[in-house]
């Protein structure tokens, strides 16, 4: 069942000293500093993790699935992001990492690279059949979906309605495993291993599904020590290396953890990839203005360099990126997915959204339109009288946001130190 207001990002008050690092980094202006502590406005937060990335005091944390929660399931399955393969250095093959993850407490572990390739082929079919609107925007990054819902509601119809690989893989397993194992579906736990806190939000409150096919998400940062320990103790590595050579993995799918990975496999369509929250917003501003219509597909990820730059990874993203590029080159461009299987699943709508992405209602200044107009006029007057230094000392990210908070009754003009000094 969906949790309407679920958020993964939270602030630990005891550790917060009231600096403005998170305040200035937040792209949706969802953070305020009140009484010396940072606070998150739930309606504005999109769980992008920028505050988690910049906080120097470890006061921001993410809620992901705990290991204790796995005890609820009789059979536990892990679907790791391909980002995981870049966390352990060139000496460890993906097969060895998957084997270590299995020994860390999962009954089965499934590689996601082939499903990424499947998704790419399905996207190609969709673009062939749907010439408009342009550009379509991929739905792989849940933060981008939530950003569009709240800030660019007119673009909801341009989100390409193919589920991301993590959900497709979970749906396939959810279909097959209960019969194959003779286990009740609710006793099978399918867990995503992720570098991104927003994946937990997309599981608890999916924007395109009635219910996620995943049961939870464990961060790479949390599970890294267990995998590393299992890798050191492994006695199976030589056997795994012999049975499962590197070419068993999809080179097309392996690159999905890097910016441009989703679009690299497209053959007949013009695509552009953009990463980083600020660049993503700049490009979406252009799309909203009616530009970029000569592009067929827009791949947006809010983390720098793509998912490999997620805030819950362990390895330096540049080293992880280099390692994944090596794996992509080793696997090559050979397809590992049968196009007939892709076409069959695509035309059965097995890969599609349950429902379209819908806009999220904005925060009105007042439910009464007349009062809202009055408040909007007052907000502009307050803003004109503010110094417009956008220093953040008032506890809001900028002067315009402070003016908005004042008319909502959440702040006072005297919170601005320059106004206060002038009055004195």
Wavefront OBJ file of the C-alpha trace (Angstrom):
o trace
v 0.000 0.000 0.000
v 1.305 3.456 -0.885
v 2.605 5.750 1.834
v 1.609 9.177 0.579
v 4.107 11.251 2.567
v 6.987 8.798 2.871
v 10.453 10.332 2.795
v 13.831 8.659 2.994
v 15.823 11.771 3.929
v 15.760 12.858 7.572
v 17.744 15.217 9.805
v 19.187 14.155 13.165
v 18.587 17.185 15.375
v 21.295 16.281 17.889
v 23.984 16.415 15.196
v 22.713 19.491 13.356
v 24.473 22.748 14.276
v 22.337 24.974 12.059
v 24.866 25.670 9.317
v 23.391 26.463 5.927
v 25.125 23.847 3.757
v 21.929 21.824 3.239
v 19.838 24.987 2.983
v 21.778 26.328 0.015
v 22.156 22.921 -1.674
v 18.457 21.996 -1.711
v 17.122 22.446 -5.272
v 13.457 22.663 -4.236
v 13.975 25.020 -1.273
v 12.578 22.425 1.100
v 14.893 23.178 4.039
v 14.684 25.903 6.686
v 16.846 26.580 9.720
v 14.709 27.343 12.760
v 15.985 27.669 16.336
v 19.423 26.649 15.171
v 18.307 23.371 13.573
v 17.567 22.424 9.973
v 14.022 21.310 9.164
v 12.605 19.683 6.027
v 9.266 20.746 4.548
v 7.811 17.415 3.458
v 5.630 18.826 0.682
v 8.678 20.293 -1.065
v 11.237 17.528 -0.513
v 11.977 15.200 -3.466
v 14.585 13.077 -1.608
v 17.344 13.978 -4.055
v 19.993 13.550 -1.369
v 21.831 16.810 -2.076
v 21.612 17.697 1.626
v 23.002 14.273 2.515
v 25.854 14.840 0.086
v 26.938 18.237 1.480
v 26.298 17.972 5.234
v 29.717 18.134 6.971
v 28.379 16.998 10.347
v 26.663 13.722 9.395
v 23.351 15.216 10.516
v 21.435 14.089 7.409
v 20.680 10.410 6.964
v 18.466 8.202 4.820
v 15.961 5.584 5.902
v 16.468 2.410 3.905
v 15.553 -1.210 4.620
v 17.243 -2.693 7.682
v 18.812 -6.138 7.736
v 16.441 -7.086 10.542
v 13.478 -6.482 8.211
v 14.717 -9.313 5.981
v 13.952 -11.864 8.698
v 10.292 -11.468 7.800
v 10.899 -13.339 4.529
v 11.448 -17.051 4.036
v 13.280 -16.554 0.725
v 15.388 -13.435 0.165
v 16.396 -12.140 -3.265
v 18.790 -9.269 -4.008
v 18.731 -7.183 -7.178
v 21.823 -4.952 -6.982
v 22.288 -1.808 -9.007
v 25.143 -2.186 -11.469
v 26.802 0.631 -9.506
v 27.806 -2.100 -7.034
v 30.281 -3.557 -9.526
v 32.332 -0.356 -9.437
v 32.815 -0.338 -5.660
v 35.451 -3.046 -5.174
v 38.277 -2.519 -7.653
v 39.417 -4.329 -10.774
v 40.436 -7.503 -8.925
v 36.806 -8.442 -8.233
v 34.592 -9.565 -11.102
v 30.820 -8.988 -11.013
v 30.315 -12.737 -10.592
v 32.449 -12.684 -7.463
v 30.594 -9.682 -6.070
v 27.237 -11.376 -6.675
v 28.543 -14.529 -5.027
v 29.716 -12.521 -1.998
v 26.329 -10.837 -1.782
v 24.676 -14.255 -1.808
v 26.893 -15.431 1.026
v 25.995 -12.273 2.913
v 22.490 -13.544 3.598
v 20.504 -13.749 0.368
v 19.138 -16.979 -1.079
v 19.507 -15.669 -4.601
v 21.071 -12.682 -6.335
v 20.172 -11.454 -9.844
v 22.285 -9.342 -12.150
v 20.413 -6.318 -13.490
v 22.467 -5.593 -16.613
v 20.424 -7.847 -18.919
v 17.176 -6.222 -17.737
v 18.705 -2.804 -18.448
v 19.341 -3.991 -22.000
v 15.756 -5.291 -22.194
v 14.468 -1.893 -21.056
v 16.528 -0.140 -23.729
v 15.086 -2.368 -26.459
v 11.545 -1.735 -25.158
v 12.144 2.024 -25.181
v 13.271 1.743 -28.809
v 10.002 0.006 -29.703
v 7.970 2.645 -27.872
v 9.733 5.502 -29.657
v 9.145 3.778 -33.004
v 5.406 3.635 -32.306
v 4.949 7.072 -30.702
v 6.290 10.008 -32.742
v 4.959 12.638 -30.307
v 5.434 14.391 -27.946
v 9.140 15.112 -28.091
v 11.332 14.755 -26.193
v 10.204 11.844 -24.053
v 11.893 11.703 -20.632
v 13.033 8.435 -19.055
v 11.550 7.384 -15.703
v 14.581 5.559 -14.313
v 15.521 8.290 -11.819
v 12.676 8.607 -9.269
v 13.880 12.068 -8.241
v 13.434 13.336 -11.794
v 9.888 11.953 -11.826
v 9.060 13.701 -8.542
v 10.743 16.897 -9.712
v 8.560 16.907 -12.831
v 5.420 16.158 -10.794
v 5.980 19.173 -8.570
v 7.895 21.748 -10.580
v 7.132 20.855 -14.212
v 3.599 19.377 -14.093
v 2.988 20.110 -17.787
v 5.755 17.608 -18.644
v 4.155 14.637 -16.859
v 2.754 13.438 -20.176
v 6.271 13.331 -21.648
v 7.593 10.784 -19.158
v 8.131 7.630 -21.204
v 5.833 4.958 -19.678
v 8.298 2.051 -19.434
v 9.145 0.899 -15.907
v 12.814 1.127 -14.810
v 14.887 -2.082 -14.822
v 14.714 -2.601 -11.049
v 10.910 -2.860 -11.169
v 10.893 -4.975 -14.347
v 13.349 -7.449 -12.800
v 11.307 -7.629 -9.592
v 8.092 -8.132 -11.574
v 9.624 -11.004 -13.548
v 10.863 -12.662 -10.356
v 7.550 -12.024 -8.614
v 5.854 -13.869 -11.500
v 8.222 -16.838 -11.629
v 9.514 -17.566 -8.129
v 6.336 -18.488 -6.173
v 5.582 -21.369 -8.559
v 9.199 -22.400 -9.027
v 9.893 -22.508 -5.285
v 6.393 -23.437 -4.124
v 6.506 -20.550 -1.638
v 3.738 -18.064 -0.899
v 4.435 -14.733 -2.679
v 4.383 -12.743 0.563
v 7.201 -14.906 1.958
v 9.544 -13.935 -0.881
v 11.415 -10.689 -0.241
v 12.903 -8.918 -3.270
v 15.365 -6.235 -2.233
v 17.147 -3.625 -4.340
v 20.763 -2.752 -3.475
v 21.056 0.945 -4.232
v 23.313 4.008 -4.133
v 20.272 6.287 -3.964
v 17.884 7.151 -1.078
v 15.069 8.015 -3.497
v 14.733 4.364 -4.560
v 13.223 3.684 -1.132
v 10.645 6.410 -1.786
v 9.782 4.946 -5.185
v 9.134 1.594 -3.461
v 6.971 2.950 -0.651
v 5.190 5.576 -2.735
v 5.522 4.714 -6.453
v 4.426 7.368 -8.935
v 3.570 4.912 -11.732
v 2.550 1.654 -10.028
v -0.325 0.654 -7.802
v 2.255 -1.210 -5.731
v 5.984 -1.699 -6.158
v 7.223 -5.189 -6.981
v 10.168 -4.579 -4.659
v 9.941 -5.081 -0.901
v 12.703 -2.727 0.089
v 16.066 -1.159 -0.658
v 19.370 -1.530 1.183
v 22.031 1.093 0.610
v 25.378 0.109 -0.849
v 26.976 1.920 2.075
v 25.190 -0.351 4.588
v 25.899 -3.661 2.881
v 29.413 -2.878 1.667
v 31.241 -4.241 4.772
v 29.480 -7.632 4.522
v 30.303 -7.966 0.834
v 33.903 -6.923 1.368
v 34.287 -9.436 4.192
v 32.728 -12.201 2.075
v 35.040 -11.364 -0.828
v 38.088 -11.727 1.406
v 36.947 -15.087 2.738
v 35.715 -16.443 -0.597
v 36.780 -19.935 -1.654
v 34.487 -19.958 -4.669
v 36.072 -17.183 -6.698
v 38.198 -19.373 -8.947
v 35.212 -21.604 -9.709
v 32.919 -18.622 -10.325
v 35.512 -17.052 -12.616
v 35.643 -20.271 -14.643
v 31.888 -20.875 -14.856
v 30.763 -17.297 -15.449
v 33.194 -15.278 -17.577
v 32.832 -11.509 -17.831
v 31.029 -11.718 -21.186
v 27.975 -13.264 -19.505
v 26.995 -9.739 -18.519
v 25.381 -7.206 -20.828
v 27.772 -4.444 -21.823
v 24.795 -2.354 -22.940
v 23.141 -2.801 -19.549
v 26.318 -2.522 -17.460
v 26.744 1.085 -18.576
v 23.353 2.122 -17.169
v 24.963 3.264 -13.938
v 26.746 6.016 -15.895
v 25.174 9.105 -17.407
v 24.326 8.267 -21.009
v 24.049 4.561 -20.257
v 20.298 4.420 -20.880
v 20.540 6.052 -24.280
v 23.792 4.449 -25.467
v 21.977 1.347 -26.702
v 19.474 3.235 -28.880
v 20.087 2.707 -32.588
v 17.617 4.862 -34.479
v 16.776 7.815 -32.264
v 18.341 11.080 -31.213
v 18.959 11.095 -27.448
v 20.610 13.416 -24.934
v 21.821 12.568 -21.433
v 22.177 15.097 -18.625
v 23.285 14.530 -15.030
v 23.368 16.635 -11.871
v 20.359 18.330 -10.318
v 21.117 21.861 -11.543
v 21.824 20.838 -15.145
v 18.735 18.620 -15.116
v 16.577 21.561 -14.031
v 18.100 23.810 -16.703
v 17.288 21.270 -19.416
v 13.753 20.717 -18.086
v 13.262 24.501 -18.129
v 14.090 24.376 -21.844
v 11.730 21.475 -22.483
v 8.945 23.285 -20.613
v 9.572 26.317 -22.840
v 8.922 24.146 -25.911
v 12.545 23.673 -26.925
v 14.541 20.491 -27.701
v 11.705 19.038 -29.803
v 14.244 17.664 -32.275
v 15.404 15.248 -29.546
v 13.575 11.925 -29.220
v 14.657 10.950 -25.714
v 16.020 12.819 -22.731
v 17.843 10.856 -20.041
v 18.017 12.802 -16.771
v 19.728 11.721 -13.556
v 20.092 14.103 -10.628
v 23.301 12.547 -9.328
v 26.563 13.731 -10.948
v 27.759 11.307 -13.639
v 24.567 9.266 -13.182
v 23.739 6.665 -10.534
v 27.462 6.046 -10.035
v 27.462 9.416 -8.236
v 24.740 8.403 -5.770
v 25.180 9.643 -2.183
v 24.914 6.131 -0.686
v 27.847 4.602 -2.539
v 31.259 4.006 -0.933
v 33.889 4.298 -3.658
v 35.029 7.602 -5.102
v 32.722 8.090 -8.071
v 35.548 8.725 -10.534
v 37.242 5.447 -9.629
v 33.891 3.639 -9.717
v 33.146 5.160 -13.126
v 36.526 4.027 -14.469
v 35.924 0.484 -13.221
v 32.467 0.271 -14.786
v 33.789 1.551 -18.104
v 36.321 -1.295 -18.001
v 33.485 -3.765 -17.422
v 31.468 -2.284 -20.288
v 34.462 -2.650 -22.610
v 35.093 -6.225 -21.431
v 31.471 -7.262 -21.952
v 31.297 -5.615 -25.380
v 28.268 -4.619 -27.418
v 26.943 -8.152 -27.933
v 23.241 -8.362 -27.041
v 22.317 -10.941 -24.406
v 18.547 -10.419 -24.597
v 16.402 -12.016 -27.308
v 14.510 -9.261 -29.215
v 11.509 -11.609 -29.520
v 11.233 -11.781 -25.721
v 11.401 -8.002 -25.520
v 8.708 -7.547 -28.151
v 6.445 -10.116 -26.500
v 6.709 -8.505 -23.055
v 6.352 -5.021 -24.513
v 3.176 -5.770 -26.455
v 1.651 -7.533 -23.446
v 2.192 -4.234 -21.542
v 4.257 -6.219 -19.039
v 6.862 -3.441 -19.000
v 4.465 -0.491 -18.837
v 3.277 1.817 -16.062
v 0.107 0.867 -14.199
v -1.057 4.465 -14.613
v 0.377 7.742 -15.995
v 2.425 10.099 -13.872
v 0.156 12.743 -12.378
v 1.124 16.237 -11.185
v 1.487 16.897 -7.468
v -0.670 19.726 -6.172
v 1.373 22.840 -5.445
v 1.229 24.644 -2.114
v -1.312 27.459 -2.569
v -0.842 30.605 -0.537
v -4.456 30.168 0.521
v -7.378 27.926 -0.418
v -9.470 31.043 -0.893
v -8.456 32.549 -4.290
v -9.182 36.104 -3.146
v -7.004 35.721 -0.060
v -4.294 34.023 -2.142
v -4.150 37.049 -4.476
v -3.888 39.413 -1.511
v -1.083 37.319 -0.020
v 0.750 37.228 -3.345
v 0.688 41.039 -3.518
v 1.898 41.273 0.075
v 4.672 38.790 -0.683
v 5.948 40.965 -3.535
v 5.913 44.063 -1.335
v 7.854 42.247 1.399
v 10.364 40.957 -1.138
v 10.998 44.461 -2.531
v 11.775 45.707 0.975
v 14.227 42.883 1.720
v 17.966 43.373 0.978
v 17.978 40.511 -1.583
v 21.386 39.285 -0.448
v 20.171 35.635 -0.276
v 22.584 34.994 2.591
v 20.505 32.319 4.369
v 21.056 33.854 7.821
v 17.284 34.254 8.244
v 16.839 30.476 7.989
v 15.380 30.556 4.466
v 17.469 29.864 1.353
v 16.845 33.307 -0.189
v 14.909 36.523 0.282
v 12.050 35.544 -2.014
v 11.494 32.336 -0.036
v 11.571 34.310 3.235
v 8.860 36.607 1.846
v 6.804 33.539 0.959
v 7.287 32.091 4.448
v 6.218 35.385 6.039
v 2.865 35.522 4.243
v 2.281 31.860 5.129
v 2.835 32.658 8.796
v 5.972 30.513 8.999
v 8.475 33.333 9.522
v 8.753 37.006 10.395
v 10.337 39.844 8.447
v 12.557 40.548 11.446
v 14.189 37.146 10.903
v 16.273 39.023 8.327
v 19.261 40.482 10.256
v 19.519 43.436 7.864
v 15.870 44.428 8.377
v 16.297 44.008 12.122
v 19.423 46.165 12.141
v 17.714 48.865 10.102
v 14.794 48.985 12.531
v 17.162 49.375 15.461
l 1 2 3 4 5 6 7 8 9 10 11 12 13 14 15 16 17 18 19 20 21 22 23 24 25 26 27 28 29 30 31 32 33 34 35 36 37 38 39 40 41 42 43 44 45 46 47 48 49 50 51 52 53 54 55 56 57 58 59 60 61 62 63 64 65 66 67 68 69 70 71 72 73 74 75 76 77 78 79 80 81 82 83 84 85 86 87 88 89 90 91 92 93 94 95 96 97 98 99 100 101 102 103 104 105 106 107 108 109 110 111 112 113 114 115 116 117 118 119 120 121 122 123 124 125 126 127 128 129 130 131 132 133 134 135 136 137 138 139 140 141 142 143 144 145 146 147 148 149 150 151 152 153 154 155 156 157 158 159 160 161 162 163 164 165 166 167 168 169 170 171 172 173 174 175 176 177 178 179 180 181 182 183 184 185 186 187 188 189 190 191 192 193 194 195 196 197 198 199 200 201 202 203 204 205 206 207 208 209 210 211 212 213 214 215 216 217 218 219 220 221 222 223 224 225 226 227 228 229 230 231 232 233 234 235 236 237 238 239 240 241 242 243 244 245 246 247 248 249 250 251 252 253 254 255 256 257 258 259 260 261 262 263 264 265 266 267 268 269 270 271 272 273 274 275 276 277 278 279 280 281 282 283 284 285 286 287 288 289 290 291 292 293 294 295 296 297 298 299 300 301 302 303 304 305 306 307 308 309 310 311 312 313 314 315 316 317 318 319 320 321 322 323 324 325 326 327 328 329 330 331 332 333 334 335 336 337 338 339 340 341 342 343 344 345 346 347 348 349 350 351 352 353 354 355 356 357 358 359 360 361 362 363 364 365 366 367 368 369 370 371 372 373 374 375 376 377 378 379 380 381 382 383 384 385 386 387 388 389 390 391 392 393 394 395 396 397 398 399 400 401 402 403 404 405 406 407 408 409 410 411 412 413 414 415 416 417 418 419 420 421 422 423 424
